[in-house]
Amino acid sequence: PKHLPLFLRGGICVPGPGGEIPSAEVSPLERERILEALKKHNWRRNAAARELGMDRTTLWRKMKRYRLQH
């Protein structure tokens, strides 16, 4: 069972760029917070990451997960 897609195991998932993303990993509040920080800093990832208290590579991965691009 652990090799089956999440939707076949009874979980909820959201399609993502590299396959499915379990819904527990998709947070609309986090997505909105990231988007607001990016807009506030004119899409400068370093500044937005600093404001959010995360590394810029973490921000990049989250932007990819939430399909945020400028």
C-alpha positions in Angstrom: 0.0 0.0 0.0 2.8 2.5 0.7 3.8 2.5 -2.9 0.3 3.3 -4.2 -0.7 7.0 -4.9 -2.1 8.8 -2.0 -5.6 9.1 -3.5 -5.8 5.3 -3.7 -4.8 5.0 0.0 -7.7 7.2 1.0 -5.8 10.4 1.4 -6.6 13.7 -0.3 -4.0 15.1 -2.7 -3.5 18.1 -4.9 -1.7 17.8 -8.3 1.7 19.4 -8.2 4.6 20.0 -10.6 6.5 16.8 -9.6 3.4 14.7 -9.0 0.8 14.8 -6.3 1.2 16.8 -3.1 -0.6 15.6 0.0 -3.2 18.1 1.1 -1.6 18.4 4.5 1.3 20.1 2.8 -0.8 22.6 1.0 -1.8 25.6 3.2 -3.9 28.4 1.7 -2.8 30.6 4.6 0.9 30.0 4.0 0.4 30.6 0.3 -1.3 33.9 0.9 1.3 35.0 3.4 4.1 34.2 1.0 2.3 36.0 -1.9 1.8 39.1 0.2 5.5 39.2 1.2 6.6 38.8 -2.4 4.3 41.6 -3.6 5.4 43.9 -0.8 9.0 43.4 -1.8 8.4 43.6 -5.5 9.0 39.8 -6.0 12.6 40.1 -4.5 12.9 36.6 -3.0 15.7 37.5 -0.6 13.8 40.3 1.0 10.6 38.3 1.2 12.4 35.3 2.7 14.0 37.5 5.3 10.6 39.0 6.3 9.1 35.5 6.5 12.0 34.2 8.6 13.0 31.5 6.2 15.9 30.7 3.9 15.6 31.9 0.3 15.9 28.3 -1.0 13.0 27.3 1.3 11.0 30.2 -0.1 11.9 29.1 -3.6 10.6 25.5 -2.9 7.4 26.8 -1.4 6.9 29.1 -4.4 7.3 26.1 -6.7 4.9 24.0 -4.5 2.2 26.8 -4.5 2.9 27.7 -8.2 3.8 31.3 -7.4 5.6 33.1 -10.1 6.0 36.6 -11.2 
